């Protein structure tokens, strides 16, 4: 996965609370392959589009100032609901690198970390302030510094965030579960050789 050390990106405010994984990626798209070039269109599909496929201009990511956003500032219980990892795949396919919210669904939060997307927990007043700033200044950028564990806006707002040391290290190195396993490839091969030698001796 792509390492995450520092990212400066266009930020979009999404005010809805309890934005669950079925809203992030509707269940009917779960059979689609992650490599599908249309995968990014599945993100928030039923919020972004009407039943005949026209864009809902009231939805933030369809508004011109927020097109191309790579950071989402959300509200309470972002990513609650079912445990579908594909919800994170859809965010990634759209180009989202970080989601900032007061709290997350536990499984969603961990799926983000395992796939190179940085979930940041700030307090409710802090996220409310960030969203207010983005609504007042559409097109604003946010700096996310994982090394310093800091979020900063163009108008001087800075907030610190906490993250597990292991998760932080893995993100900065770009190591998912497969990558972590492959770091031990030689030891695994040596074990298999010993095991096979004992099994067939």
Protein Blocks (a to p, Z undefined) as FASTA:
>chain_A
ZZdfbdcddddddfbghiafklmmgfklmmpcfklmklmmmgoklmmpcfkopacfkbmk
lpmklgoiabdcddehihiajfbfklmmmmmmnopabdcdfbdcfklmmmmmmnopacdd
ddfklmmmmmmmmmmmghiacdddfklopaddfkopacdddddfklmmmmmnopafklmm
mmmmmmmmmmmmmmmmmmmZZ
